[in-house]
Every structure is written in C-alpha cells, then in structure tokens.
Amino acid sequence: MARMIRRRTLVAAVVVLFVATLGSSANARVSAPTSIAATTISLGTKDFTEEFVLGQLYKQALEHKGITVDYHENIGSTEVIQAALRGGKINAYPEYVGEIVQTAYHQKTLPKTARAWWQLAKTLLSGDGFALSNPTPFYDVDAIAVRKTDATKYHLKTLFDLKRLQNSPQRPKNFSLGARPEFKNREEGFLGMKHVYGLTKFKFLSLAIGLTYRALDQKKVFAINVFSTDAQLASGKYTVLKDPKLIFGVQNVAVIVKQDVATPLVMGILKAVSAKLTVPAILAMNKATQISKQNPADVAGQFLKANGL
C-alpha cells in the first residue's frame, strides 16, 4: 500500500555508544549481559508471507545480538494483532505505517508526505506507551489488480475506470472484488472504494489470503485486492490499477515496540535491519517464499548473513 528513508549514521552512533559503554569499566562489562537478558521481546507478526519474512528478519537479528525473543507468528489482521499488542500477549510487531494511522487510530485528516505519515504514527503510538522504529525504504501498499487481458479489453488504468465500467452495458457478470474479510469495512479498503470512487455496483467476495490470485485466474471474480510487493505481480499476467486519490495510504514498514523494552540497543538493531529493506530486497525475498516455497526463516537468515546483520 515516496518512502525511501535511511539513517545509517544514527545506527553507527548507537553501536559506537554501546561499545564505548561496555568498554568504559569493569562494572559496565559485568552489567551489560544482565541488561540484555532482562529485555525479552515478545515479537508477533500478521497473517501473510511477507510478514513472516519480516518477523524472521527482526527476530534473528535481535537474537544474534543477545536479545531473547519470544516469537508469535501469524497472529492475524491489523485489528487482531493490535488487540494482542495492547492486551500484552506481544510487545512488538512490524506494521505498515498507513495501517497504524488509518486502521489502528482511524485518522481522517491525512499527511501529505511519507515522512509525515510516519511521524504521525509515531506520535499516536507514543501517547499509548509505544515506540516506533525507523521505517523501511520499501513500501507495500494495498492495491487492486485485474487480469491483463481484461485491463486491455475494458481500457482499465485507474480505479475511476471501474466506475465507468460499472455503468456500462459492457459490465461483466462477475463484476466483483475478491479480498480478505477485513478489507470490506475499511475506508482504506472496499468502503473507501465505494465512498471515494463511487463503486456502488461492485460486489465484495470474501476470500482468504492465498486464494485471491486463483479466484482471479479462474474468473470467479473480476478484480482482487493485492499487496504491491506480491511476487505474483512480476508474472506479467495482471494489471494493477492506479489509485489517484491515495485511499490506500502510505505503507512503509516500521516496528511497534512497547516503550519499556525499546532500549537503544533494541531500536538500533531494528533500525539497522530496516535500512537494508529496499524494494528489490523485499521482492527477492517474497519471490523466494511465495513462488519458490522456501522457508521464511531460511530466506531471512541468508539475507541477514549477506548484509552482515
């Protein structure tokens, strides 16, 4: 669902400061392991493959630096994992900035830049006792895709073109959107598509993540909700429709961390990993897991090793 942000200098400063503190006295050398051991990150993920990769990236990097990680994969949607976070089941998880602003906090007045979206998310979370790591350079935004043959046949380029089609005699019988259940009632989802683009004749079909592309290929639906970094989109079989009104928001990834475990060491590790997650990097890892069916833990481990993390 503009989001290239890097802060390597700050990462280096955190590492230097930490090393200097360790070396400053015998007492510091003795107390450091106790401080690390006392920090347990209960790290969760949402319910799709890219989140599994992200979870493993942060988990393994934290563990490599001596942080204890209690890992909870595949918790659920934004609404579900937010409940887990606020209920204390977990104290950290990677989230998309737009999801924080729109789904978790229901903000209606939205910023104009990616940086401002992240800053707003950070401010909102801070009021509830949570910190937010620096965002990734890559972003993964919700989008709507159709078969390339239909895009050509019906001259579809943007979501406005779906409104034109719904009022046309050419409207297909399967004029419907396949998407995960929670997408239906979100303003940054199907509800927003109706309100902003006037898609009142577009039907909604609830589909589990993982079944949407098959439903589209089999023509059970006319369009599907996708993530912009889905490996399947590289096949050339699909056309992603543009969202001129930006209803799907700004979706760089940042890690939400409860403030009592958001130590400089923890936040520095998260920052170092996030800085390496460019669009080509995440696409390669998504392809390895989604298409080649490799284990997310193995894919994440290879990436961290290759990048010295």
Number of C-alpha atoms within 10 A of each C-alpha: 22 11 19 16 17 18 13 14 8 13 21 13 12 17 15 12 14 15 12 12 13 17 12 10 10 9 10 13 14 11 11 14 13 10 11 16 11 12 17 14 23 21 24 28 27 24 17 15 20 24 21 23 23 25 25 24 25 26 24 18 22 23 13 12 13 13 22 17 17 13 16 16 16 15 16 16 17 19 13 12 22 22 15 17 20 14 10 12 15 23 23 27 27 23 23 24 31 28 23 24 26 20 16 16 13 13 15 9 8 14 16 9 12 21 18 13 22 27 17 19 25 21 14 19 21 16 9 11 12 21 25 27 21 25 29 26 18 24 25 21 20 21 20 24 25 26 20 14 12 15 18 12 9 15 12 20 16 16 22 19 16 23 18 14 19 17 12 10 7 9 14 14 9 13 18 17 25 27 26 20 14 13 19 19 11 15 19 21 20 24 18 19 23 15 11 15 18 17 21 13 15 20 15 19 17 15 16 11 16 13 13 23 23 11 16 19 15 10 14 17 24 22 30 25 22 24 19 19 23 17 19 17 16 11 7 9 13 21 20 23 19 16 19 11 13 12 20 23 23 29 26 27 26 24 25 26 27 24 16 11 19 20 15 14 19 20 20 23 22 25 23 21 22 25 19 19 22 16 15 11 12 22 19 15 23 25 18 17 22 18 12 10 10 14 15 23 17 15 18 23 19 14 19 18 10 9 10 8 19
